[in-house]
Amino acid sequence: MVQSPDLNQAVLELMDKASNHSRGPFDFLNLIVEAIPWEELKLLPPLPVQTEQVASVKAGRDLALTLLGKCGVSPAAGKTGLQLIQSMGHVRGAVVLDAHTGERLDDQGDRGVRVSRLDWRPGSYERWLDLHPGLTNPRTKEALALATKVSAAPGAVAELCWSDDPDYVTGYVAGPHLGYCRITRLKSPGEEHGGRVFFIHRSVDLDAYLTFLEQTPVWIGWED
């Protein structure tokens, strides 16, 4: 989300990002601009961040399972999430799993769940960078904003993610109580499989959960 004076620049940046992706340029791009009433915006502070350095992919994934367990994800569900991301090249969005059983709960198929209507509040990201000067990668900016919104959704337990970009091997586990934990190796260089898994309480109203992720406008940041 951007304020109206920044719209043209934001569109150009999206076009450039889509044209220069490591997996190749797009073959179709659809941009929709929609006005959002100011009073509908929800402000969320960014999750606290930590980074875990690991020596291997196995160590990274073992740590991810441990962190998911601390969030309330069962070992079986955590392993299901890892296996899904390892093989989910055909799913464009996130997959929603029962945090206890590992059963898939969304009915989005290959589309997956697309989290949208979020961004950093103007000025807040710069304040955040002052506190985290070593984390200037735009990937971290985008992922932290998304993870913050996902963790604030009703019934959220945890999120597991690593990128499908073959050149980027860092991933993360995030949750309402854990915060945002970067893990420096969750896949091998050159590997193209990646994605997101959201773990939730089965008792949650799934329609309300998906509506929050896809429709509720959220700014990440702090009050002035």
VEXLO-549023 format. One record per residue: residue number from 1; y, z, x of N, C-alpha, C in turn. Coordinates in pm, 1 decimal. Atoms other than C-alpha are relative to their C-alpha. Layout:
# VEXLO-549023
NUM_Y_Z_X_Y_Z_X_Y_Z_X
...
***
This chain:
# VEXLO-549023
1_-118.3_0.0_84.0_0.0_0.0_0.0_124.5_0.0_88.4
2_-124.6_6.9_-74.8_348.6_-80.6_122.1_116.5_3.3_-97.8
3_-120.8_8.0_80.6_701.8_-47.4_-6.0_48.8_-144.7_-1.5
4_-34.5_139.9_22.0_858.1_-369.2_-133.3_70.3_-67.7_118.1
5_-63.2_69.5_-113.2_1080.0_-438.3_173.3_-98.5_-40.1_110.0
6_98.1_27.1_-105.1_764.9_-440.1_391.3_-109.9_-96.0_-44.2
7_109.1_78.9_56.5_559.5_-668.8_170.4_-29.7_-126.1_79.8
8_23.4_125.6_-71.9_608.3_-997.4_357.4_-71.2_24.0_132.5
9_63.1_-30.4_-127.9_517.7_-841.3_692.0_-145.0_43.5_-19.2
10_136.7_-45.5_26.3_209.4_-675.3_541.3_-92.3_-117.4_-30.2
11_81.2_118.3_31.2_85.0_-1007.6_403.1_-32.1_-78.3_127.0
12_23.1_71.9_-126.1_129.0_-1174.4_742.5_-103.2_72.5_86.3
13_95.0_-76.7_-80.2_-62.1_-892.6_912.6_-142.0_-13.0_-55.5
14_131.8_17.9_60.3_-349.4_-923.8_665.9_-55.4_-138.9_29.3
15_43.0_135.8_-32.1_-363.2_-1299.1_719.5_-46.7_-9.7_144.7
16_35.1_4.2_-141.8_-368.5_-1252.1_1095.9_-131.0_73.5_26.0
17_123.0_-77.8_-18.2_-639.6_-985.4_1075.1_-121.6_-78.9_-47.4
18_112.2_77.1_53.7_-861.0_-1206.6_859.4_-29.7_-123.2_85.0
19_17.2_122.1_-79.4_-806.6_-1507.4_1085.8_-57.4_25.9_137.9
20_39.0_-29.2_-137.8_-892.1_-1329.0_1409.3_-108.5_106.3_9.9
21_107.8_-98.0_-2.3_-1192.0_-1114.8_1320.4_-104.9_-40.8_102.7
22_99.1_29.0_-104.3_-1458.0_-1084.6_1589.1_-122.3_-73.6_-54.0
23_115.7_69.3_58.6_-1717.6_-1221.3_1345.3_36.0_-139.6_-49.4
24_-40.5_135.1_37.7_-1519.2_-1539.3_1287.8_105.7_0.1_-108.4
25_-105.9_8.1_99.9_-1233.9_-1659.3_1063.9_-56.3_-4.3_-141.7
26_42.9_0.3_140.5_-1249.9_-1628.0_686.6_-16.1_-142.6_-51.3
27_10.3_128.6_69.7_-1361.6_-1914.0_463.9_62.1_7.5_-139.2
28_-69.4_-17.1_127.8_-1188.8_-1769.8_155.8_81.1_128.7_8.3
29_-86.4_-117.7_-3.2_-896.7_-1526.7_125.0_76.7_7.1_-131.7
30_-65.7_-18.5_128.7_-762.6_-1386.1_-201.1_94.2_119.7_10.6
31_-99.3_-106.4_-6.9_-439.5_-1182.0_-196.9_63.9_18.9_-137.5
32_-62.4_-33.7_127.6_-313.8_-1005.2_-509.7_104.3_108.0_25.5
33_-106.7_-98.1_-15.4_18.5_-818.8_-515.6_24.0_65.4_-136.1
34_-12.6_-73.6_125.8_49.9_-548.2_-779.4_96.6_116.8_18.3
35_-94.9_-111.5_-3.9_333.7_-305.8_-848.9_-67.5_127.9_-47.2
36_56.7_-129.5_36.0_235.2_63.1_-862.5_114.6_95.1_-32.0
37_-107.7_-94.5_34.7_460.5_309.4_-1050.8_0.4_119.6_94.9
38_-16.4_-107.7_-96.7_595.3_575.3_-816.6_-69.3_128.4_-45.5
39_52.6_-126.4_50.3_483.1_860.1_-1043.3_-152.7_5.4_1.7
40_145.6_-0.3_-4.4_117.8_753.2_-1015.9_-56.0_31.5_139.2
41_46.4_-22.8_-136.3_101.4_806.4_-638.5_-47.9_143.0_20.4
42_54.1_-130.6_-36.9_-115.1_1093.4_-515.8_12.8_13.8_151.6
43_-19.5_-23.2_-143.0_-28.6_1243.3_-174.0_-108.8_92.6_52.6
44_105.8_-79.5_-61.5_-313.9_1369.4_45.6_28.5_16.5_149.1
45_-12.7_-15.4_-145.8_-283.7_1521.8_395.3_-123.4_-56.9_68.5
46_116.7_56.9_-68.7_-509.2_1349.0_651.4_-99.5_108.1_38.2
47_104.3_-92.2_-43.4_-841.0_1512.4_732.8_22.7_39.7_146.1
48_-3.5_-36.0_-142.3_-849.7_1710.2_1058.7_-100.7_-83.5_78.4
49_78.5_94.8_-79.9_-993.6_1499.3_1341.8_-57.9_69.4_123.6
50_61.4_-39.2_-126.2_-1237.3_1573.5_1622.1_-81.2_-117.5_52.6
51_77.7_107.4_-62.3_-1419.7_1345.5_1866.9_-116.1_60.5_76.5
52_120.6_-43.0_-69.8_-1776.0_1394.9_1990.1_-45.2_-112.0_93.4
53_47.5_95.9_-98.8_-1868.5_1214.6_2312.9_-153.1_9.9_11.0
54_145.8_0.5_-12.3_-2236.1_1111.6_2323.9_-41.1_-106.4_101.0
55_44.3_87.3_-108.7_-2439.3_936.9_2593.8_-82.4_-118.0_-46.8
56_87.7_106.8_46.9_-2656.3_714.5_2375.2_10.0_-13.5_-150.9
57_2.6_21.7_144.7_-2699.2_567.9_2029.2_-88.3_104.9_-67.0
58_89.1_-100.8_58.8_-2991.7_803.0_1963.5_69.5_135.0_-9.9
59_-71.4_-127.1_4.0_-2779.7_1104.1_2054.6_107.6_-1.8_-108.2
60_-102.5_11.6_101.9_-2501.8_977.3_1830.9_-56.3_11.7_-139.9
61_58.3_-3.9_134.4_-2728.4_927.8_1531.6_-63.5_134.8_-29.0
62_51.5_-135.8_19.8_-2901.0_1262.2_1584.5_114.2_94.6_-36.4
63_-116.1_-83.0_31.1_-2557.9_1424.0_1584.9_50.7_-29.3_-140.7
64_-44.8_36.9_134.5_-2461.2_1231.1_1272.2_-85.0_69.5_-106.4
65_88.2_-67.5_95.3_-2765.6_1370.5_1089.7_29.6_149.5_-6.4
66_-33.7_-142.8_-3.1_-2675.6_1722.2_1201.8_128.4_27.5_-76.8
67_-127.8_-18.4_68.2_-2318.0_1684.8_1078.8_-12.5_-23.7_-150.2
68_22.7_24.0_142.5_-2431.5_1537.1_748.8_-67.0_121.1_-64.1
69_66.1_-120.0_51.0_-2658.2_1839.0_706.6_98.5_113.2_-21.3
70_-101.9_-104.3_15.2_-2362.5_2071.6_761.5_87.0_-24.5_-122.7
71_-80.1_34.4_118.4_-2181.9_1886.5_483.1_-75.5_25.0_-130.6
72_80.6_-19.0_120.2_-2471.1_1942.7_240.6_-90.3_-116.6_-33.4
73_89.5_114.5_20.2_-2668.1_1617.7_280.7_-139.0_38.4_49.6
74_135.7_-33.4_-40.8_-3045.4_1663.3_291.4_-44.7_-89.8_115.2
75_50.1_85.3_-108.6_-3236.5_1532.6_597.8_-51.5_-134.0_-50.0
76_54.4_125.4_53.8_-3412.2_1272.9_380.1_112.6_-95.7_-39.9
77_-111.7_84.7_42.3_-3084.6_1144.8_231.2_77.4_-50.8_121.3
78_-70.1_42.7_-120.9_-2920.3_1137.9_575.3_-72.2_-113.4_70.1
79_78.2_106.0_-64.3_-3202.1_928.5_720.5_6.4_-128.9_-80.9
80_-13.5_119.9_84.7_-3182.9_692.7_422.1_133.5_-68.3_26.4
81_-131.9_56.9_-28.2_-2810.0_647.4_489.0_2.8_-74.0_132.0
82_5.8_65.9_-130.4_-2870.9_567.2_856.1_-74.5_-132.8_-9.1
83_80.4_121.4_11.4_-3140.1_313.9_768.7_72.8_-108.3_-78.7
84_-74.9_97.7_79.3_-2919.7_147.9_507.2_105.9_-70.0_84.1
85_-105.3_61.8_-80.1_-2629.8_93.3_744.7_-59.0_-90.4_106.9
86_65.7_79.6_-102.9_-2867.2_-36.5_1009.7_-39.5_-137.9_-51.4
87_51.2_125.4_55.5_-2976.0_-312.7_771.4_85.8_-56.4_-112.8
88_-76.9_38.4_118.5_-2687.2_-361.0_526.0_98.2_-113.9_25.2
89_-89.8_111.4_-26.0_-2537.0_-684.7_656.5_37.7_-77.2_-124.8
90_-27.0_75.2_122.1_-2552.0_-825.9_302.5_88.6_75.0_-98.1
91_-82.2_-80.1_91.1_-2354.2_-541.9_137.7_143.4_1.0_50.7
92_-138.0_15.4_-44.0_-1977.9_-598.7_148.6_80.0_129.3_-10.2
93_-70.9_-126.7_15.8_-1866.7_-252.7_34.3_-87.7_116.8_40.0
94_76.4_-120.7_-30.6_-1998.7_102.7_52.5_-112.7_18.2_-101.6
95_111.7_-38.0_86.8_-2323.7_233.0_-93.8_13.2_148.1_-31.4
96_-9.7_-138.4_42.7_-2325.0_557.4_-293.5_-140.4_57.3_-16.4
97_131.8_-62.5_4.1_-2625.7_787.4_-244.7_8.6_142.6_-52.8
98_18.5_-140.3_37.2_-2742.2_1111.9_-402.5_-17.1_80.6_128.5
99_2.8_-76.6_-124.8_-2679.5_1369.4_-128.8_-128.1_79.3_17.2
100_124.4_-76.9_-9.6_-3007.0_1546.1_-209.5_-122.2_-90.3_14.8
101_120.5_84.1_0.5_-3259.3_1267.8_-279.5_13.4_-127.4_83.2
102_-21.1_127.2_-67.9_-3102.5_967.2_-105.8_-7.9_-119.5_-92.6
103_6.4_110.8_96.8_-3132.1_760.1_-425.7_136.3_-66.5_-12.3
104_-126.2_70.8_20.8_-2869.3_489.4_-465.8_45.9_19.2_-143.0
105_-53.1_-31.9_131.4_-2641.9_576.7_-758.2_93.8_-106.2_-55.7
106_-89.7_102.7_52.1_-2391.2_291.4_-780.1_-82.1_-121.7_-42.4
107_68.1_120.8_47.8_-2481.2_-32.2_-956.0_75.3_-125.1_44.2
108_-86.0_108.7_-45.8_-2258.2_-259.0_-747.6_-75.6_-108.4_75.9
109_77.8_103.1_-68.3_-2540.6_-451.1_-576.2_54.7_-33.3_137.0
110_-48.2_43.5_-131.4_-2435.5_-658.9_-275.1_150.9_17.0_14.9
111_-144.9_-20.8_-8.7_-2068.4_-607.1_-360.4_31.0_136.7_58.8
112_-28.8_-135.6_-43.7_-2084.9_-235.1_-294.8_126.6_53.6_-65.0
113_-119.5_-65.1_52.9_-1798.7_1.2_-370.9_115.6_-26.1_95.2
114_-116.6_32.0_-82.5_-1456.4_-109.0_-245.2_109.6_103.0_-25.2
115_-107.9_-98.7_10.2_-1207.8_171.4_-180.1_133.1_-72.4_20.9
116_-126.6_72.8_-8.0_-856.2_42.6_-243.1_114.6_89.5_-45.8
117_-122.7_-68.9_39.8_-497.8_142.3_-326.8_23.0_125.6_83.8
118_-30.6_-112.5_-87.8_-433.6_362.7_-24.8_70.7_-49.9_124.4
119_-64.9_27.5_-128.0_-220.9_372.9_288.7_70.4_127.2_45.0
120_-78.7_-111.4_-50.7_-19.7_607.8_505.9_139.5_-2.2_-62.3
121_-136.9_-10.9_46.7_306.1_733.5_363.4_94.1_-35.8_115.2
122_-92.0_36.7_-108.6_600.1_586.5_562.6_45.6_122.1_79.2
123_-39.8_-108.5_-88.6_670.9_808.8_860.6_-110.6_98.2_32.0
124_104.3_-100.2_-21.5_357.2_1020.0_825.7_-95.0_-38.7_112.4
125_90.6_39.8_-107.3_138.9_813.1_1056.7_64.1_25.2_136.6
126_-69.7_-25.0_-126.1_401.1_837.8_1330.8_-3.4_149.6_34.5
127_10.8_-144.4_-22.7_402.4_1216.2_1286.7_-141.5_36.6_43.2
128_138.9_-27.9_-36.0_23.1_1217.6_1304.2_-27.2_-42.8_144.8
129_19.5_46.9_-137.1_29.9_1011.6_1626.8_60.2_96.6_101.7
130_-60.1_-97.9_-90.3_259.5_1270.5_1785.0_-97.2_114.0_28.7
131_98.3_-107.2_-16.1_-20.1_1522.2_1731.5_-130.2_-48.8_62.1
132_124.2_58.7_-51.4_-297.9_1281.9_1840.7_33.8_-123.5_85.0
133_-51.3_114.0_-78.1_-144.9_1063.6_2116.8_-108.6_-91.4_56.9
134_105.9_84.1_-55.1_-483.1_935.3_2239.4_-71.1_-86.1_-102.3
135_72.5_71.3_106.3_-588.5_787.3_1904.5_88.5_-105.9_-64.0
136_-94.4_101.1_47.0_-363.9_484.6_1873.8_-67.5_-126.1_-54.9
137_68.6_118.9_49.1_-633.3_233.1_1775.6_24.2_-17.5_-150.1
138_-21.9_21.7_143.7_-545.9_74.7_1436.6_-124.3_26.9_-84.1
139_123.7_-29.5_74.4_-911.9_116.7_1338.1_-2.4_146.2_-44.2
140_-1.5_-141.1_33.1_-869.4_493.2_1350.2_99.9_28.2_-111.7
141_-101.2_-15.4_104.6_-553.7_472.4_1140.0_-57.6_-35.7_-136.7
142_54.4_47.6_127.1_-731.8_275.1_867.6_-118.4_85.1_-45.2
143_120.1_-74.2_36.2_-1060.7_465.1_880.7_32.7_141.9_-44.2
144_-36.1_-135.6_37.7_-896.5_807.3_866.1_63.7_3.6_-138.5
145_-60.2_6.0_133.2_-689.1_707.7_564.9_-107.7_-16.3_-106.1
146_105.9_23.2_97.4_-996.3_576.5_384.9_-88.0_123.7_-14.4
147_86.8_-117.5_5.3_-1211.5_878.0_477.2_67.9_115.9_-72.2
148_-73.1_-105.7_68.9_-939.1_1112.5_351.5_-6.2_-19.3_-150.4
149_9.0_25.2_143.6_-936.9_945.6_12.5_-142.3_21.0_-49.5
150_140.3_-14.0_41.8_-1317.5_930.7_-6.5_-38.3_147.5_-10.0
151_34.2_-142.5_1.0_-1344.0_1301.6_78.3_66.9_74.6_-114.5
152_-70.9_-64.8_110.3_-1097.7_1386.5_-199.8_-53.5_-39.8_-136.5
153_54.8_45.9_127.8_-1299.6_1208.3_-468.5_-83.6_109.5_-65.3
154_78.7_-103.5_68.3_-1467.8_1425.2_-734.7_-148.7_-13.4_34.3
155_142.2_1.3_-31.7_-1818.3_1520.0_-624.9_-35.0_-46.1_138.7
156_27.7_50.1_-134.8_-1779.8_1394.8_-266.4_-67.0_108.3_84.3
157_69.4_-90.0_-92.3_-2016.7_1552.0_-11.6_25.8_-41.4_144.5
158_-17.9_47.4_-138.0_-1991.9_1334.3_300.9_7.3_-152.0_1.2
159_-1.2_144.9_-24.5_-1941.5_983.9_440.6_-54.1_-26.4_140.0
160_49.8_47.6_-129.3_-2122.9_803.3_721.8_43.6_-144.1_16.2
161_-50.9_135.4_-19.0_-1973.5_489.6_873.5_-6.0_-41.5_145.9
162_-33.9_67.6_-124.8_-1982.5_255.2_1166.3_26.7_-146.3_-31.4
163_-52.4_133.1_27.9_-1828.7_-90.5_1193.8_-105.3_-107.9_21.5
164_84.9_116.4_-25.4_-2001.6_-428.0_1169.3_57.1_-87.4_112.0
165_-57.7_71.1_-113.0_-1773.9_-546.3_1451.2_-90.4_20.2_121.7
166_93.7_-15.5_-112.9_-2011.1_-618.9_1744.2_62.6_62.2_123.8
167_-67.7_-53.8_-118.2_-1748.6_-500.8_1993.7_42.5_145.8_-16.1
168_-48.6_-136.3_25.3_-1683.3_-158.9_1836.0_-117.4_89.1_-37.6
169_122.4_-78.8_16.6_-1952.1_109.1_1865.1_26.8_142.6_-50.4
170_-32.5_-133.6_50.3_-1767.1_427.0_1755.7_-9.7_2.6_-152.0
171_6.6_-20.0_144.6_-1840.5_556.1_1406.4_43.3_141.2_-33.4
172_-42.4_-135.1_36.6_-1783.5_876.4_1215.0_-81.9_56.2_-115.6
173_44.6_-74.5_117.6_-1906.4_1137.8_973.9_121.6_75.1_-50.8
174_-114.4_-69.6_58.2_-1649.4_1281.1_735.0_-42.7_72.8_-125.7
175_28.7_-74.8_121.4_-1648.8_1534.0_455.7_111.8_95.6_-33.1
176_-109.2_-88.0_42.7_-1422.4_1766.7_256.2_12.8_125.8_85.5
177_-3.6_-123.3_-78.7_-1517.1_2068.5_468.5_-14.1_-27.6_150.0
178_17.8_34.7_-141.4_-1612.9_1897.1_795.3_126.5_-57.1_61.4
179_-109.3_79.3_-55.3_-1303.8_1681.5_834.4_-53.0_-135.7_45.3
180_32.6_135.1_-48.1_-1321.3_1350.1_1023.4_-50.7_13.1_143.5
181_60.8_-17.6_-131.9_-1561.7_1357.5_1318.8_-40.8_-135.0_57.3
182_31.6_124.8_-68.3_-1562.5_1051.8_1546.0_-117.3_22.9_95.2
183_115.7_-4.2_-90.0_-1889.8_984.7_1730.2_5.2_-127.0_83.5
184_-37.0_113.0_-85.6_-1842.1_758.7_2030.2_-104.5_-110.2_8.1
185_101.4_105.9_-1.9_-2174.0_570.9_2004.8_-93.9_17.3_-118.4
186_93.0_0.8_112.6_-2344.9_500.8_1674.6_-76.3_-131.4_-10.4
187_78.3_122.2_-8.2_-2469.8_152.2_1761.6_18.0_-58.5_139.0
188_-5.9_63.5_-131.4_-2526.5_-72.1_2063.1_101.9_-113.3_0.0
189_-91.6_114.0_-8.9_-2268.5_-327.8_2185.9_-70.4_-130.0_-39.0
190_56.8_127.1_44.0_-2327.5_-668.2_2027.4_-70.2_7.4_-134.3
191_68.3_-15.0_128.5_-2492.0_-526.2_1715.8_97.8_-24.9_-113.7
192_-90.7_40.2_107.3_-2342.3_-673.7_1397.7_-21.1_77.3_-129.7
193_21.1_-76.8_121.8_-2489.1_-440.0_1137.1_91.5_122.0_-2.1
194_-86.4_-115.5_17.5_-2253.8_-175.3_1002.4_40.5_11.8_-145.1
195_-42.0_-19.2_138.1_-2114.0_-31.4_683.3_30.8_144.9_-28.2
196_-35.5_-135.3_42.1_-2036.4_282.1_484.1_-98.8_49.8_-103.9
197_79.9_-66.4_102.0_-2247.8_526.1_287.0_75.7_123.7_-45.4
198_-63.4_-117.5_58.8_-2092.6_780.8_51.3_-108.2_86.5_-64.2
199_94.8_-95.4_58.2_-2300.4_1088.5_-34.1_73.6_86.7_-100.8
200_-66.4_-77.4_105.3_-2216.1_1263.5_-360.6_-100.1_89.5_-71.3
201_83.3_-82.3_86.8_-2346.2_1534.4_-592.5_-45.9_-84.7_-118.5
202_52.7_81.7_108.7_-2571.1_1376.6_-852.3_64.1_34.5_-134.6
203_-54.6_-44.5_127.9_-2406.9_1579.8_-1129.9_138.4_-57.2_-29.0
204_-136.3_48.7_19.2_-2070.0_1407.2_-1080.5_2.5_-113.0_-102.8
205_-22.3_112.1_90.8_-1933.3_1170.6_-1344.4_23.9_-123.8_86.7
206_-8.3_114.0_-91.0_-1999.3_842.5_-1161.9_116.8_-91.3_-33.8
207_-112.7_85.8_38.0_-1742.1_646.5_-1360.7_132.3_58.1_50.1
208_-123.0_-64.0_-48.4_-1469.6_900.3_-1274.9_8.6_-9.9_152.0
209_4.1_9.9_-146.4_-1578.1_894.4_-910.4_42.1_-139.0_46.4
210_-31.7_137.5_-40.3_-1562.1_514.8_-883.1_142.8_-37.0_-37.2
211_-137.8_28.3_40.4_-1234.8_498.0_-1075.1_98.0_58.1_101.1
212_-87.2_-60.4_-99.5_-1076.6_737.6_-826.4_3.1_-85.9_126.4
213_5.4_77.1_-124.0_-1195.0_532.7_-527.0_66.1_-136.5_-13.6
214_-43.8_138.1_15.0_-1103.1_193.4_-667.0_138.0_-14.5_-63.5
215_-121.5_19.1_78.4_-799.4_259.3_-885.9_111.9_99.5_28.7
216_-105.1_-100.2_-18.5_-613.5_581.5_-800.8_81.0_-28.7_125.8
217_-82.3_26.5_-118.8_-318.2_507.9_-566.6_22.7_128.0_80.9
218_-8.3_-117.8_-86.8_-316.8_746.7_-269.5_80.8_-33.0_124.2
219_-70.4_4.6_-127.9_-70.5_796.5_12.5_-52.6_112.3_87.3
220_44.3_-98.7_-96.9_-188.5_977.9_325.0_121.5_51.1_75.9
221_-114.2_-53.3_-72.0_66.1_1212.7_475.1_43.2_134.7_-53.7
222_-53.8_-129.9_35.7_287.3_1512.9_415.2_131.8_-16.0_-72.1
223_-133.0_-4.0_59.6_588.0_1605.8_210.2_104.0_9.8_110.6
224_-107.9_-10.6_-98.9_918.3_1571.3_395.3_44.4_146.0_13.1
***
